[in-house]
Amino acid sequence: MNDVFNTKILCDKCNEQTRKFPLEQEGFKLRALECPNCRKQWVHPGDIKDFQNFKELQKRQFDVKLRMVGNSFSVTIPKEIINFEERFISMEREMNQMMRLSLERPGKIILRFREL
């Protein structure tokens, strides 16, 4: 199915052809259009919905289990987070893919699904 953002769109105010531009909000990339004449902007509705889902997930606190596996510890990652990330990561690799884990400060570990 074709995306409406892949077609030419005219500004409803001044009838000028809009141009695409990337919009970043809190590290989240949104597709947007802007009229070069009046500077009116439109954001892709699908991207707005994905951003709202991200904000809802960000508000939640998850209780996860920490388990000993051999000489390492394993943490369960909630399905909601994995499902959200799968939409934005090219899943060419298996779920056993390597991810980035770092200790930011005492008591805080960061797990990166992809490089930012």
N, C-alpha and C positions, 0 to 999 in steps of 0.2 A: 504494500500500500504506500502511496506517495504521501509525503508530508506537505502540508500547506505552506510551511516556511521555505520550501524549495521552489516556490513560484514567485513571480513579480507581484508585489503588493503596493498599492497606491495609498497615500495618506488620505484619510477621510476629510481632513481639514483643508489642505491646500492642493490636493490631487498630484503631488510629487511622488515619484517612485522612491520607496524606502530602501535603506541599505542595511545589510546585516552587520552586527558587531557583537563581540563577546562581552558579556556582562558577568562580573564576578561578585558574589555576595557571600561573605564569610567562608571563602575558599571554595565555594560551590559555583561551578560554571553554568551560566544560563544563556540560552540563545535569545537574541533580541533583535528588533528592528528599530531603526530611527529614521525619521524624516529629515533630510538634509536642510530643508527650508525652515520648518517651524520647531524642529528638535523634539517633536512628540515621539515617545518611545512605547513599544509593545514588547512584552516578554512572552516567549512560547508557553502556552497554557500547560503543556505536559511537564515542562521544566519547573513551573511554579508548583505543580502538584508534587513532584519529586522533592523539591526544596522544603515544602510543608511537611512531607513525610520524614525528611531528614531532621527537621526541627523537633518533631514529635519524638523521634527516637533519641535525640540528643537530650531531651528533658527526662527521659526514663533512667532509672537506676536498675541495674540487673544484679541479682545475686547469682554468683557462679561458683562452681566447685573447683578446688585446687587438688589435684591428685598427683601422687608420686608414680612416675613411669620410668623404670630403670634408674638412671642417675639424674633424671630431669623431672621437672614438674610440668603438669599438663593442666590447662584451664579450659573449661567448656565455654564456647562462644554461643550466645543465644541465636536461634534460627532467624529471628527478625533482623539481626544485624547482618548475618551472612546473606540473606535474601536481598536486602537493600544493596549491599556491596556488589552482588552478582550482576545487578543491572548496569553497573558502571565499570566493571572490570571485564576485559576480554577474557572469557573463560576457556582459553586455548589449552591451559595447563590443568592438571588434575587438582582436586581439593587438597592434595598433599603438597601444594606449592609452598615455596619458601616465602615467609613474610618477615618483615623487619620488626624486631622487638628491642626496645631500649629502656633503660632505667633513667627516667628524667630527674627524679629526686627521691629521697627516701620515702617509701610508701606509694610511689606513682610509677607504673610501668606503662609504656606506650607500645601498642601493636599496630603496625602500619600494613595495610593490605596492598598498598601500592605507593610508589614514590610520588610526592606532591610537587 
